Amino acid sequence: MIAPGKRIYAIGDIHGRADLLDQLIDMIEADDAARGDADFQLIFLGDLIDRGPDSARVVETVGGLLASGDQVRLIKGNHEEVFAAVATGSAQSARLLMKIGGYETLASYGISRTEADRGTIDDLADLLKARIPQRHLDIIEAGEDMVRSGDYVFVHAGIRPGVPMEQQQGSDLRWIRGPFLDARRRDPFVVVHGHTPTEAVEFKPGRIGIDTGACYSGKLTALGLEGAEHWVLQTG
């Protein structure tokens, strides 16, 4: 259940598809207006960047929404974690970033593959700091680990089974898969998450997965919640 008078929309992994985000925001605004008055909240589940063609515009759009008021929340995904680490000079993270779609993100900021591959990791970190607006790095760094509302917990990847919520580690909340997806949990809440792409929204006992592989499928998903009701909005 969501608290009476409240309506939540949670958006799954965007991965640089600014075009789909624009469409989905329009759909959410129309849906919210059609449903009548309620305390509106929008939660981004992370992985704004990488793989898709326009990560920079996604971050700009989300940053603008965050600046509009406290009704918008951003959860940090594993891709944001890696990107932020590269900007501070992590060699290990730089190698990982390029394997998980980072070249496309850098291109959206005007950094070519040739430039990204030239020089040392320190050079790459300096290049990011020179080309990427500081406000974008601040947006990414400010992402939260978790948002709780009523009987729902919103995270990027999942939670570590058997660990109290106040003891959950950020690394699990952003990276976990098998131990969370395969667990038979009996928690008094439902986890809404992204991170693991599926063809359709996954409604499973104790969890709802809303990463529908937007980058490749064209289906960017939002889960709507109000009272005991839930519904899905989806591009494509």
Secondary structure, DSSP 8 states (H G I E B T S, - for coil): ---TTEEEEEE---TT-HHHHHHHHHHHHHHHHHT-S-EEEEEE-S--SSSSS-HHHHHHHHHHHHHT-TTEEEB--HHHHHHHHHHTT-HHHHHHHHHTTHHHHHHHTT--HHHHHSS-HHHHHHHHHHHS-HHHHHHHHT-BS-EEETTEEE-SS---TTS-GGG--HHHHHH--HHHHT-----SSEEEE-SS--SS-EEETTEEE----HHHHS--EEEEEETTEEEEEE--
